[in-house]
Amino acid sequence: MRCPALPFVHWEIKIYRECQMTRPAQLRDWEAQARRDAGPEKLPVIAHRWLRSDWWLRVLPTSGRAPYWQTLEEFLADVTGSGRLE
């Protein structure tokens, strides 16, 4: 998925019936795919949603920091300074 407002982000979108955030093998597969597809130029971000939930994002920093989870709203606030894309 491409987002013109955030061209430096590679989005890996995952929608499942149940939450996959606590499944290490699944996360490893997603992270490998996201890092490979993002290449060296983009920030790999996994967007995960399951039934009756909000979007959660797994941000995979390329600077050696550990991956972390945050809500979509938190991520947008971090990257835009306002939490909104205009």
N, C-alpha and C positions, 0 to 999 in steps of 0.2 A: 504494500500500500504506500502511496506517496501523499504527502501533505505539503502543498506549496508554501504554507506559512512556516513550516519547520523543515527546510530542505536538508539540514544537517543530521536528521534522524532517520534511521531505517526502522520501519514499523513491522514487527512480526505479530500478526493478529491470530489469537487462539480463542475459540469459543467452544465450550464443552457443556454438557449437561451438569457435571459436577465440578467442584473446585479441584484444580490440579496443583495448587500452590505448595502443597505439602508432599508432593511425589518427587523425590530427588532424581530418579532416572528420567522422568518426563522433563523436568527442568533442565537437566544436562543436555538432552536432545534438543530442546527448544533453544537453549543458549548457544549450542554449537551451530545450529542453523542460522540464528540471528547474527552471530559474529561473522560467519562465513559470507552471508548475503550482504552484510553492511560494508564489508571491506575495511580498509584503513581510513577512509574518509568520513564515515558516518558513525554516529552514536547508535548502537543497537539497543532497541527497546522492545520488549515483549508486552503486548497488551492482551490481558486475559480476562474473560468474563464467563460466568456460568449462570445458570437459570436463577432469576430473581436476585441478581446481584448488581453492584456497580462495577465499572471497569477498574481493574488493578493493573499497574504497570510494573514490570521488572526491568529496571534500568541496569544496563551492563556497561559500566564505565570502562573506558579504554586506558585510563591512567593508573591502573594497578589497584584501584579500590575494589572492594568486594561488591558484587551485585546487591541490589536492595529493592524492596517493594515500596510503592507508594500509590496513592489514588491518582486517577487521571487529573483531578482538580489540583492536587499538590504538584504534580509534574508540570502542568501548564503554568502555575504560579512561579515555579522555579525558572522555567525557560523564557517566560515572557515578562515576568515581573508583576503581572497583574492577575494571572489566572484566567485570562480571556485572550482569545485570538481575535484580531480585528482586521 
